Structures are given as C-alpha cells and as structure tokens.
Amino acid sequence: MGQFADSAGKKGGEFYTPRGVVRMMVRLVKPTPGMRVYDPCSGSGGMLIHAKEYIDEHGLDSRDLTLAGQETAGTTWAVSKMNMILHGVLNADLENEDTLADPRHLEDGELARFDRVLTNPPFSLNYSAADMRHPERFKYGYAPETGKKADLMFAQHVLAVLTPDGIGATVMPHGVLFRGGKEKDIREGIIKDDRLEAVIGLAPNLFYGTGIPACVLVLRGTDPRPAERRRKVLFINADREFTAGRAQNYLDPQHAEKIVAAYQEYRDIPGFARVVDVEELRANDFNLNIRRYVDNTPPPEPQDVRAHLHGGVPKAEVAARAGLFEAFGVDPAVLFAERDADYHDFLPEGWRATAERIPALAAPTEERLRRAFAEWWTRHSKRLVELPDTRKVMEVRAELLDSFVTELLPLKVLDRFELAGIVAAWWGEAQYDIKTLGLNGFEGVVEGWLTTIESVFQLDEEEVEYWDKQKLAAEKRKARDHRVVPALIPDYLAELEEAEAAYAELNAQYKAATAKPSEEDEEADEPDESAEDRLSEDELKDLKARTTAARKKVGALEDHFLPRLRMAVGALDADARRDLVIGVLRSQLTSRLESRTATARRLAEAAFRTWADKYAVTLRDLEAQREAAAARLENYLKELGYA
C-alpha cells in the first residue's frame, strides 16, 4: 500500500496515511481488548489494522475488538475490505458512504458510540448542510459550507460518536487552530466543554497529497478528565521531528517516541511542550496557533561588536554553549587562552588545530559510554534470548527502552529523549525480526533473513522487467549488505571486494587506453601523452584479456554468493543461531548509539567553529589586509606605468 501511495502522488493521500503517523496516533489513544474502535474516514483501513496490531503486540487478545469504519470512495472502500482480509481481520464493519452526509454506524436509529476514534479526514473540503442526517452531531455550530472549511465538522463528528470516557485522535490542517468566524465559535465551544486534551503540531510534507504541516487533535468524551488535566490543553510543537526524504518527510519511531512520551507526561518541556490553562486560551480569543504557546525557533546567533573589532571570544557566549562540551567531559576553558574578565583568546596553536583536537578530548567520555552500553547489553539482552519462550514482545521493548535511558542518562552525554529515540529507532528497524523471534525462535529469524536475500536474486524475467535493471542491481547490493552476511561469510566478502577492486582498476586503464582523443586534443600542437605512454597493440590485447578475466572472476564470485550463504546458514547449530541473531541486533543498536553520539559531538565542534568564523579575524585584521592589497595594487600600476 505504501509503495502504491508513493507512485500515486497526490492521490495517495486519499487512501493512505503514513504508517509512522498512524502508529503514533494509536499509541496516543492506547486501545485495549474489548473496545470498539472507529475510523469515520477509513481509507484503506490502516488506522483500524494498527489498532488491532497494537493489542496483539502487547500480548493481549484482539479477537473481541470491534473495528468499524466508513469510506466515501467506492474503490478505496473495496481496497480496505481486501486489506482487512490480508491482515486476518474478517469481522470489520466497513461502510461505503459520505460520513458527514450519511453516517452509517447506528444503533436503534441513533449514532453508535465508540471507545476510540482514529481518523485522518480529507483536508479542506466543501460540504452541504442540506439534508445532512443526524445534525445533533454539530452542537458547536456549522463551519462555512464553502471556502473548503469542513475540517471542524469532521472533528465534531468524532466528538459526537465518542463514549463518555472515550478518546479520539484526528489529523487536521493548521487552519482549524486559528481561523476566525464560525470556526472560532466551534473551537471555543469544544474548549469550554473541556473536550480538547492536546494539540500536536507535526512536520511539513509528512502526508501524501499536501506539503503543508498538519496537526493532531486529541479529543475526549464527556466524562471529566483526570484532575491534573482538567481545563487544560497540552501543546506539543513537533514540527522539527522528522527525517527528510527525497520527495517526502517521514515521522520515524524516535520522533513518535518523543511525542508520545510528552503527551503521557503532560508537562512543560522547554521548546517542545507546554500545558496551557483555559483562561490563557480565553485571553487569546481561543486562538490555538501552536507557536503562540510553544515557540521552538532557535535564538539568533549573538554578535559581539567589541569582539568583531578587537578580537577575543565573549565568555558569555562560551558559557551559553558550555553544555555541548561538558557532555563529552570537555571544559570549554581549555580550548581558549585567558584574555580578560569578559573575553577568551584563541590558543597560540591556532583555532583550526584546536578544533581538530576536540574529538580526541571527547574520546574518553565516548569510551565510557561504550562500556556502559556493553554492560547494559550484557544484563538486558537476556530478555531477547527468552523471547521465544515468553513472547512478551512489547514488555521487552518497554524494559529495554526504560533501562537503556536509566543506565546511560547519568553519563550526561545524551538527554533522555535522545536515548529513548535511539532504542525506538532501533526497535522500528528490527521490529519484524523481533516479532519473528517471539513467534518462530532464532531459527525462524535466520531462515527469514536467508529467504529475504534469496528472493531478490531469484526474480524471474517478468519481475526483472518490472523492477528496472538499475533498481534490481541496487536491491542486490542492499541484500549483500545485510548485516547477517559479513557475520556469516566475511572471507567471501573480502575476496569479492578484492576482485571488484581489481576489475575496476583494469577497466579504468582499458577505457583510458582506448578512449578517442577529443577535438581539443587533435587541434593541440602537442599530444596529451608521449609515444612511450601509448600501449602497443599487443599490450592493449593483453590489457583487454586481463580486464575480461577480472570481470568473469567477479561474476563467478557473485554466482557463488547464495550457495556460500546457504552453506554457512546450514552449518549453524542452535547456539550459533542464537549468537548470530543477538549479535546482529546488538550491531544495529550500536550503530544507532554511535551515530547519535557523533552527531552530538559535531554540535560542539560546530559551535567552536562558529566562534572562529565570527571572531578569529577582527575588523582591524581585515583593514590591514585591505591596505596591504591596495599597496600591492598601487605597485603593480606603477610598474605598468599607469600611476
């Protein structure tokens, strides 16, 4: 479905919500067994399927979960029926009709009520209030019928079908947060009735069909909310939480983890989340513009005029960024020489030499972090080893995430959101392997890896034509780069790499020797190469033969890839399979930790280089350079007789 949505472009948004957003929304509402879950704009059914999978992943029974949805597009509705069957959901109640005009889920003529509602309605539609069934849904008023402002009508439908203790999450465009007129009256009514629990701003370009940023509204039933949340709204500004893609941005597990944790804690987090009292919202005329309450705009880079004129680095600026260095055990003062009470100087070795020493200064702290990680893995990886027996997949996830944060946070290299994000991203990468481990044990995981790799190399001619040769070659390289391959056949990979390097070198030599001279070369008075450099006919034939032989050697080795891999897998006993799987999972998590640590260190290096860019060369230096250049120019002009 995701691949098809990619190819469908703008129309993909009509039936498909990105999986990262769906999983995050399901975690916000936390469905449990026995609940009734509903999506009034169900598209291909992803929200409902993930609600079921959320329960399954927690080791609970989803068989008594009621799933219901309604979709206006007949083709998309048919796809959703097939999607449910393919995911083993045979009892979903999916209706085909316009939800605003004619809601189909009724009980005794009244709207059916649901414990959880998850939806991503189409943005910015017009609608007609005439002949609209069940107008009691819209107790807070009607949005303008024209001007493409039906969004809050969908939100009111969600509120109308929630049970008293129900929770809903709906995607909305940002316009519903601040537009005036009738939409402002609707917002005011919802807030005064304490039905709005949270407003979560998402990054731009996450959704198919629109590049504008969207938000998620978390809505509640009519029952009073917990006392600590009553008459309050949580604002989360997550517009920087995304991974940039070529044509689209992505909400990855580490971003969802931060959003869900902030929602569950329901407290202020500087630059990310803030709990706002209804009275403040009233004072702002019920304008819910997220940046009004949580502004995450970076502060402007300070510019010290005295330092620009006379040199030196302001101690106040260094103190403001000290945390970046102290996280790696580096005292910023050692990077500078003392100038006076308010300013540092760069060291006599020069700022570039100092900048190059920062990684070495940070190395001891990074090594302590690696040791702490190794100790943590030794203690807690046994939960993964036990997974085929316990099958408590989500309990293991929770324990690994919590213990990882608890044990590595005291080192103060990374904050708790960064640490939690590392585990969340790793789990997202490895989740299907871990689920397979719980269901089929270590043998199932290894066989799954082998099957995945084999499938790429066993495409028939029709499939190869569909894939495109370049894409297929890329997929084969990706399959050979699977982490299990170097763990099983490192000698083969070294041999293949050596053969490929030899062929690349010979092929480059042959192409250079047989290349036709350009027009410029032919017109030049002298040839580009001397007679001694040109190959004789026999030498050229020999080079061609060696290039051909090198290419055949590479091809032969590539043909041996699958047999060598199968042989290595077949030689594994139970203990070896367990060690292999645990080793691959550890390697994946280690890569995540190392990458995030390096990113944090580069922030410190970048801060130092920014000071150098600003203050290493003073205005006096620039004036002196200008005067020297002017003097040289004057001399040149005199020599030429122009002055």
N, C-alpha and C positions, 0 to 999 in steps of 0.2 A: 504494500500500500504506500509506503514511504517513497519507494522508487517511482511509482506511478505518479504520486503527487509532485515529485521533483520534475518529472517530464511534462506534467500538465500545466506548470507555471502558475499563473494567476488563478485558474480554475481549481487548482489543487486545494486552495483554502476553503472551497465549498464543501469538501467532504473529509478533510484530513487536518487534524490538529497535531502539531509536532509532539512526538512521544515524550520528550523531556518536559514539556509544559503539562501534558496530561498526568504524568506520574507525580509531578509536584502538586497538582491540584488534588489528586486522590489522597496524597499524604496530608494535605491540609484538612480534609473532611473526615478521614480515618473511618471508612465503612467497616462494619463488623457483621458476623453471621446473623442471619435472620432479618436483616434490614431490607427496606425497599429503596432501590437506587434508580434515579430517573435522569434522563437527558432529553429535554424538550427540543433540541436541535441536534439530533444524534449523529448525523453524517454517516460515516462508515462504522460507527459503533465503538470507537476506540475508548471513549470515557468509560463505558459500561464494562468492556472487557478488562480494562486495567483495574476497575473496582473489584472485579472477581479475582483477578490475579493477586491483588494486594492482600486479600484474605487468604488465598492459598499460600502465598509466600510466608505468611505469619504462622503457618502450620495449623490453620483453622479450617473449618468445613464451610465451603461456599455453596453447598448444594441447596440450602434453604434461603439463599439470597434471591430476592426478586429484582429482576432487571427490566426496565421499561424505557422506551424511547419513542420519539416521533420525528419524522423527517419529511420535509415537503417535496423534495426532488425524488421522483419515482425511481430513476436509475440508481441514485445513491442509496435509497432505501433497499433496493434489491441487493446491492453490494453489501450493505450492512447485514442483511439476512445470511448471506454466504459467509461473511466474516465471522459471525457468531458460530455458525456450524463448524468452521475450520478451527475455532478455538474451544470447541467442546461445549458451547452454550446452546442448548436445544430448547430452552423454555423462555427465552426473552420475548417480551411483549412489545413488538415494534410496529408502530402505526405509520401510515403514509398520508400526511395531510399538513396543512399550514397550522402551526401551533398557535399563533396569535389569533387567527380567524376561527379555528375549529379544533380546540384541544380534544383528543380522543380518549384520554385515560380518565374514565368516570366511574363512580360507584354510586348507585341509586340516583343517578341524574346529577350528582354533584362531582366537583373535581376530586380526583383521587389524591391522597396525601402521601408524601414520601419522606423517608428519614434523611436521605442525602440526595442532593441535586447537583449535577456536574454538567456544565454546558459551555459551548463556545458558539453563541448565536452569530448569524451573519451581521457584519458591521453595516451601519448607516443605510438602513432600508427605509423606504416609504411604507405606509400601511393605510388601511381604511378601517375606520371605526364602525362604519355602517354594517349592520347585520353581523357584528362580531359576537360570537357566543360567549357566555359567561363573563359579562362585563364586571362582575363583582371582583374580578382579579385586580382591577385597576383602581383600588381605593385611594391611591395617592394622586390620581389625576391622569389625564391623557397628554402625552407628548404631541407636538405638532405632527399632523399626518403627512405633511410634505416637508421638504428640506432634508430628507434622509435622516430622521431622528427617532427611529423606532427602538433604539437600543434600550432605553429605560422601560419600555413596555415589556421586553423580554425579562428584564430584571424583576419587574413586578409580578410577572407570571411565576418566576422562581419562588418569590416570597409567598405567593398565593397557594402553592402546592406543597410547601414545607409543613411537616408535622410541628406541633408546638415546640418540641425540643430538637427540631431538625437543623441541619447545616447545609448551606448551598455555596457553591463557588462558580462564578460566571466570568468569562472573559468579556471585557468591554473596551471600546475605544476611549481615549482620554477625554474626549469632548463631554462625556456624561458627567465628568467631575466638576466642570466649571461653567458650562453654558447656562445662560440665564433664562428668564421667562418661565414657561410651564415646566421645563426640566428642573429648574431651580426649586420650584414648589414640590416636585416629586422627591428630590433629594432631601429637602427639609422635612417632609413627612416621614420618610424612611428613617432619618437620623433621630427625629423626636421620639419615634416609637422604639428606638434602640434596636433596630433590626440590622444595622450595618456594623460589623465587627472589625473588618480590616480592609484597607485599600493597598494593593501591592502593585507598584509600577514595574513593568517589565522592559527589557531592552528593545530597541527598534529592530525591525526586519527579522523577527522570530517566526512570523506566521506567513504561510503561503498566501499570495494574493494581495498583500499590503506591506509596505515598508514602514508604516507608521508604528510608533510604540503603542502597546496596549497595556491594560491593567487587569487585575483580577479583583473582583469584589467578593469578600466573604460575608455571606448573609445568614441571619439566624431566624429561627421560628419565633413564635410569640411568647414563649416562656421567658422569664427573667434570666439574663445571663449571669455567670458567676460574679460575685460581689466585686472582685477586683477588676472586672472588665466592664461593669455596668456603666452606661452613659459615657463610654469612651470609644474612640476609634484608633486602631493602630495603623500608622502609615509606614510602609516599607518602600524605600527607593532602591530598587534593584536594577536600575537601567544600565549599570556597569557590569552586571553579572551575565556574561555571555562569552562564548567562543566564536571568534569571527570566522566565517566561511567565505568561499569564493562568491556565491550568489545569495547566501542567506546566513544569518547568525543562528547560534544554537545555545539552548539552555541545557548545559551538561549537569551531571549528578552533583558536582561540587557546588554549583550555583544553586541548585534546588535545595541542597542540604543547608546552606546558609539562610535561605528564605524560610524554609520550614522551621528551622531552629529559632529564628527571630519571632516567627508567628507563635510558636508554642511558648516561648518565654514571655512574650507580651510585655516588653520593657523597652526603655530607651537604649539605643545603640548609636553613638555619635556618627553622623554621616550616613546612617543606613536605616534606622528605625526610630519612630517616636510615637508614644501614646499621647493622644490629644483629647482633652476633655470637650464635651459637647458645648460647653459655654464658650470656649475659644472658637469652635466652628460657627457658633451663632454670631460671635463678634465679627467673623469674617464672611458673614452673609451666606454661610453654608457652601462656600467655595472649597472644594476638596482638591485643588491643584496640589499635587504631591510635593513639588519643590517649595511650596509655601511653608511646609512643615518639616520637610527633610531635604535640605539642600546639600548635595554631595559635590558641588562644584569645587574643584581644587583651588586653594588660595592662590592669588597671583604671586609670581616669583618676586621676592623683595629685591630692591635695587638700592644699594648704599652709595650715595653721591660721594662721600668722603673717600670711600674705598676705590671708587672709579677714578677719582682724581689723584689720590696719593698712594694707592696700593693697600694691601692688607685684606684680611677676611674678617668680617664682623663676627665677634664671638657670639652675639645673639643669634645669628643665622646658624652657626655651628651647633649651638645648644638646642635649637629647634629641631635639628635633624639628628641629634645625638643618638636617638633610639635605633636608627638604622644601623649604626656602627656597633653600639653596645650589644645588640642582639647577637653579634658574632665575636663578642669579647674584645672589641677594639675600642680603646679610649680615643675619641677624635683628637684630643690634645696632642697625641704622639705623631699626628700627621702634619703638625704645624710647629713653627717656632714662635716664641713669645715676642710680641711687638710692644703692646702697652695694655692698659687695663681693659680696653674695648676691642682690640684687634689682634688677630694672629698674622703671622707671615708664613709664606710657603717655605719649606725647608731648602737649605742650600743645594741639595741634590737636584732640585727642580721638581715641579709638580707632576710631570709625567712619570718620573721614577717613583715618586711616592704613590701615585695611582696604581702603578704596576705591582706595588708591594701589598696592596690591600688583600688580594686573595690569599697570600701567604700568611698575613696576620690573622685572617679569619679561619685558616685551616684547622688549628687545634679545636676550636668550637665545633666546626663541622664534623671532625672526627669523634668528638664526644657525642654528637647527635647520632652518628652512625652506630656507635657502640650501644647507646640507649635503645636504638631501634632493634639492633640484633638481640639484645636481652629481652625486649618486649616480644619479639617474634618467637623466641625460644619458649617463652612462658605461654603465649596465647595461640600459637599455631596448632596446638593440640586440639583446639575446638574444630578446626578444619579437618584434622585427621579423624575425629569422632563423628563427623557429619554423616557419613553413610549409615551410621547406627542411630544417631539422634534425629536426623532430618529436620532440625530446627534452624532453618536457613536464616530467617530474619532475626532470631535470637543471637545467632553467631555474629551477624552483621552489627547488631546493636552493641554487643560486648566488645568486638574488635574496635569499633569506632570510639566508644567511650573510653576504653582502656588506652588506646593509642593517644587520645587527647590528654588523658590524665597523666600518663607517664612521660610524655615528651614536652608538655607545656612548661614544666618547671625549668627547662633549659632556656626558655625565653627567646629561642631562635625564630619560631613561627607562632602566630597567635592561634587561638582555639578554632576560629573559623577556617584558617588555612589548614590546620591539622585535620579537622573534620572533613574538609574538602578533599584532601589527599586520599583518605580512606573511601569517601563517597565516589570519587572519580575512579579509583581502582576497582571498587565493587561494581560500578557501572560497566567497566571494561571487561571484568571477569565474571559477571553475574551468571551467564549461561553455563560457563564451566562449573561454577559453584553449585548451581541448581542441578546440573547433571551429576555432580559428585554426590549430592544428597540423595538422588534417585537411583543412580546406577554404579556408584562407587568409583574408585580410581581407575579401574579397567574401562569403565564407560567413558570417562573423560579422555583417556589416551586414545581409545578407539574413535571417539568423536573427532579429536584433532586429526587423526590419520584420515578419516573419511572426508573431512573438510578439505584437506590438502589434496587428496586424490581426486575429488570432484572437479577441481579446477583443471587438472591435467587430463581429464577423461571426457571433455566436451566433444560431441560429435560435430560433423561439418556444418550442419544447420545452426547449431548453437554458436559455433565459432563465427559464422557469418553475422549472427545477431549481435554478438559481443563486440565485434570490431577487433582486428588483429592487435592493434596497439593496446587496447584496453585489456585484451586477454593476456598479452605479454606482461602488462603491469600486474595483473592478478596472479600470474605465475610467480613473478618476483616476490610479490607480497606473501604468497604461500610458502616460498622457500625461506622468507624472512620470519616465519612463525617462530616464536620463542622455543618451541619444542625441538626444532631442527638442530640448532647448534648444541643443544643439550644431548642429543642422541647421536649425531654423526658429525662431530667437529672436524675430524680428519678429512672427510669427504668435502666439506665446505672449503677447507684450506686448499685442497687440491683443485677444486673448481675455480676458486678465486685466482690461484696462480695461473691456471690455464687461460682464464679470461683476460688476465693482465698481459700474458704473453701474446695472445691473439690481437688484443687492442694495439699493442706496440708494433707488431709486424704489419697489421693492416694500415696503420698510420704511415709507416715507412713506404709501403707499396703505393698508397694513394699519392703520397708526395712525389714518388719517383715517376708515376705515370700521369701526373697532372699536366694538362695542357697549359703552356705559357699564356699569360694574359696579353691583351693588346699593348698595354704599357710596357710589359717585358720585351715584346717583339720590337717596339719602336725605340727602346733604350739603346744607347751606344754600346753598353756592355751587358752581357748576360748576368742573371742573378747568381748563377753558380759557375764555378770553374770547370774546366773539362775533367779534372781529376775527380770532382764530386759526382759527376754523372755516372750512372751504372751502365755497365756493358750489357749487351743482350743476354749473355749467359747469366750474369749476376741478377738481372731482372727476372729471368725464368726461375732461378733458384729462390729468389725472394717470394715470387708468386706461389711456388710449390710449398715453401715453408708456411706461408700465410694460410693456404688451403688446408694443410695438415693441422695447423693450430686451430682453425675453425672446426674441423672434423673432431678434433680431440674435445673441444668444448661441447659439441653436440653429443658425442658419445657419453661424456660425463653427465650431461643433462638427462640423457635417456636412462642413466643408472640411478637417478635421484630417487624415484619411487621404490624400486627394488631394494636399494640400500636402506631407505627409511623403514620399509615394511620389515626387513630383516632385523633392524635394530629394535623395533617395537616387539617383534615376536620373541626376541631374546630376553625380554624383561620378565622378572618374576614379580610377585605381589609387592614385596618390599621396594623393589626398584621402581615400580609404577607409582607407589605412594611417594617416594622421594622425588621422582620426576615432577609430579603434579605440584607438590608443595614447593619444590624449587622454582618452578615456572611462576607460581602465584607470588612467591617472595620476590622474584626478579621484577615482576610487574609493579609491585608496590614500592620496591627500592627505587625504580626509575622515577616514579611519581614524586617520591620524597626528595631525591637528588635534584630533580628539575625545579621543584618549588623552592628548595634551599638556594640553588644557584640564582633563581630569579630575585629572591630577597637580597642576596649579596650584591647583585648587579645594581639594585636600587641604591645601595650605599656608594658603590663606585660611581654611579651616575651623579649622585649629589656632590661628591668631591669634584668631579669633572665640571659640573655646573659652576661651582665656585671659581675654578680655574678659568673657565670661559669668561666669567664676568670680571674677575679682579686680577688675574695674573699679569695682564698688560694694562697699565694705567694710562690716563689721558696724557700725562707727561711723556710716557714712552711713545705713544702714538704721535705726539707733536714732534718729538725728536726724530722719529723715523721719517715723518713728513719733511722736516727741514733737511735731513740728510739726502733724501730723494731729490728735493728741489735743488740742492747744491750740485748733485751729480748731473742733473739735467742741465744746469747752467754751464757746467764744464763741457758737456757734450756740445751744446750750442756754440760755445766759444771755439771749440776745436773745428766745428763745421763752418765757422765764420758768420754765424747768424747773430752773434752778440758780442 
